[in-house]
Amino acid sequence: MATARDVMTRSVVSVGPDTPLLDVYRLFVSEQIHGAPVVDDEEMLIGVISSSDLLRAADEERDTAVSSSDYLRDLVEFSGPDWGRGLTDFQDRLAARTVAEVMTPNAVAVRPDTPVAEVARVLRQHQVHRVWVEDEGRVCGVVSTFDLLPLVEKAG
């Protein structure tokens, strides 16, 4: 019977709670990933950050900018000599926010010896696309829905 260890991706890129959101965005783009575990100084799993979390934070920053009178002239195209300042300021605002502010605590995780049928059940029950594989609290891999597809193909 296949286990999480058999299908997991072993190279996992993680971030710390103090990582700026702009750095996470750049990491996701460069690594072509949509989520990362959040680990503390001892590499213990404390949460997860996903592209959905980044989108939510960006939306919050945009809403704050729109409701602030300081940004009104940035909303009107070519309204003044500094009309392009909005993008830079938006990036600065995202750089000032950290992973700890938007991450999902209590990441969904399984042990390396968890059967893949149970991994699939956990994914479905929690309505997530990936589960972290942890051994003694430390991330040692990740299983995504894509990692399970070859097993489905074989069975068919």
Secondary structure, DSSP 4 states (H G I P E B T S, - for coil): --BHHHH-B-----B-TT-BHHHHHHHHHHHT-SEEEEE-TT-BEEEEEEHHHHHHHHHHHHHHHHHSGGGHHHHSTT-STTTTHHHHHHHHHHHHSBHHHH-EES--EE-TT-BHHHHHHHHHHHT-SEEEEEETTEEEEEEEHHHHHHHHHHH-
